[in-house]
Every structure is written in structure tokens, then in C-alpha cells.
Amino acid sequence: MGRYSKLDITSRLRSILAGSGRGSPPARTTRSVRRLRRLTGPEVDQLVEHYQSGESIRALAKDFSVHRTTISGQLKARGVLVPVRKVTSRESAEMVRRYERGWSIARTAEHFGVSQSVIARVLKEAGAPTRPVGTNQWSAGP
């Protein structure tokens, strides 16, 4: 009989009910659950105050242990205008130059205070070839 035949299942059930069978539970019984952190009213008041005094959304996200989109959403819900930063043509050219000199997308983004996706978009629009993931100016390219 196969492993999943009815006879095998019945005998296995009998052994489980009799107390035999697996002696210990599996090593991992449950999957990890990611807890979402909700900001309290006073915390949102505090983050609005810090944002209006000039602190960046990324810094606030780190300080409050939440994602940056949570900070943006809370600011928007409170009616605080979050300006969208536009990249100038001069900045775009400098971003491409730095990347071509060997700077990583992450380093370039941090330097200019923008996201990595902004740098990737600027490079694509400029027609600049990007290095494969996991490579940098010191590793051999393809």
C-alpha cells in the first residue's frame, strides 16, 4: 500500500491515539508574524512637530521605527504638505557622472537625499548602462 492509502492512515491514527508516534513537535510550529507598528496620537503630534522643524522623513521613520510611507501618510492625514523634490538637470548630470565614476546607486542616492529608484530612473533616462546587482567599481563587470 502507498503512503496515503486508507489503511496506512487508519493505522497511523490508531498509533497517534495510543500515544505513540512523533515524540516531539516539529522544530518550527508557526510562521513568523510581522507586527505592524501603529503610531499613537501623541507620537503623530511629535512627528509633525519634528518634520515642521526640518527633520527628514527618513530620519523620522528611523526614529519612530516605522516605514517612511507611514510617516508620509500620517503627515498627509494631518494636512501637512510634503513637497515633492524635483531633480534638476544639473543634479541629473552629476548623478550620472558619480555613478560612472564608480559610486553605487545607494551611495549616490544617499548623497543627493533621494531614493535609489530616483537614481535608477535618472540613469535610465540618461541612457547610462548600469552595473549588475552585487558589483561595484572594484569588481569585474560582465
Secondary structure, DSSP 8 states (H G I E B T S, - for coil): --TTSHHHHHHHHHHHHTT-S-SS--S--S----------HHHHHHHHHHHHTT--HHHHHHHHTS-HHHHHHHHHHTT---------HHHHHHHHHHHHTT--HHHHHHHHTS-HHHHHHHHHHHT-----TT--TTS---
